[in-house]
């Protein structure tokens, strides 16, 4: 009769060789190691938000930037007028 045990743990990738050696020592064959995808904030963005970011990056690469002083001047104009 076989006994199945489910063990779930989060470990750093650098620890995988050590864990693999331990599992082999205890003859834990058939073990699955599931590597999770690192969190990426882009996954939470809508298509519109992604498009805006990509557009901004492209504009910055073409040198279409505004100076901080120019932004502050526009803000002062909006606030005080």
Secondary structure, 3 states (H helix, E strand, C coil): CCCCCCCCCCCCHHHHHHHHHHHHHCCCCCCCCCCCCCCCHHHHCCHHHHHHHHHHHHHHHCCCCCCHHHHHHHHHHHHHC
